[in-house]
Every structure is written in C-alpha cells, then in structure tokens.
C-alpha cells in the first residue's frame, strides 16, 4: 500500500506552490517589444520576432501579455508615457498655444532623432502598411486626438486674445499635425536633429501673433 508520504515524494515538483514565478523581467521584455514595434511597425513584427527580441518563449509571451494585439496595445500606451509625452508636457507647461506648439516641434526634432533607438514616432510608423483594421483605427484615433488637443488649445488662445479671432483653428491644428507627422517620417529617412529644427522654425513662421 502506498502511503501519503510516498505520494508526496513521488510528486516531486508538483508539491511546490502552483504558478511558477516568471523567469524574465516583464518591464525589460515590454521595452524590447516597444522597440521592435517602433522599428518595424505592427504588421511586419511577428510573434516569432517578438519572442526572439524579448528573449522569451511564445507561451510566456501569451501568459504575460496576451496575444500580439494586446501586447501592441500595451506597448503603444507605454510608448506614449516613456517617449511620446513631450507634447503633453509642452501643452501643460507653456503659457500660450504658440509657445506650446513651438516647444513640441523642437522637442520632436530631438526625440525623433535620438541615437540608440528607432527614429520617428511609433504611432505614425506602426500604421505603415497596416492591414489590421482595428489597429489602424486605434492609431488613427490617437493621431486625431492629438490634432484635436492642438485645436482646443488654439481656440483657447483665441478666446484669451492671444491669437486673432478670425484664425482658422482647425486648419492651423491640422497643419501642425501634418508637420509633426512629416517630421517623424523625415527622421526615419535620415533627417538630422538640426534639419528638423530648421523645419520647425519654418513651420512656426505661419503662426499669427496677436
């Protein structure tokens, strides 16, 4: 007859607490996923690519992050906080719409060309050649939300007398959005920080003064 003691001995590893701790650092793995999506975009980054750069197996990826889409959504959110928050800071800290946009464009020139990481903006680049409608829509919504934020700040500037009352706030906001998106692509095409700063300076010349 087999005793309960013998059963426990035979069980070996099964006698350990359920749920083994992860053998990888989740934050480090997520950072590597962000860089992969940033460099190659959503569609061109496969699960195999992700497991390779993250240094984990597919089961660990799914257990920790869900599927590729869930991982991408988290990567986009974290990207916004770690690398893409310079625009939000500019709008929160600068006293005028003009100053906020000028700072945002200048900081974009630096952020988009920072050595040691992919150039440009993940939110812009990840949509390139994207054939997944939900991902494409999500990224488009983020870009449009940024333009809406700029437009809202411009309208506040008009109300405060900072900008002329007859200004086309929507057009000016879209111009600014086009500039920052274009700067992202030019950074990926090899434009330097100085070249993008010169572009930002030209962009600000169309901004009216009160």
Secondary structure, DSSP 8 states (H G I E B T S, - for coil): ---HHHHHHHHGGGGS-SS---SS-HHHHHHHHHHHHHHHTTTT--HHHHHHHHT--HHHHHHHH-SHHHHHHHHHHHHHHHTSTHHHHHHHH-SSHHHHHHHHHHHHHHHTT-TTS--S-HHHHTTTT---HHHHHHHHHHHHHHHHHHHHHHHHHHHTTSS-TT--HHHHHHHHHHHHHHHHHHHHTT--HHHHHHHHHHHHTTS---
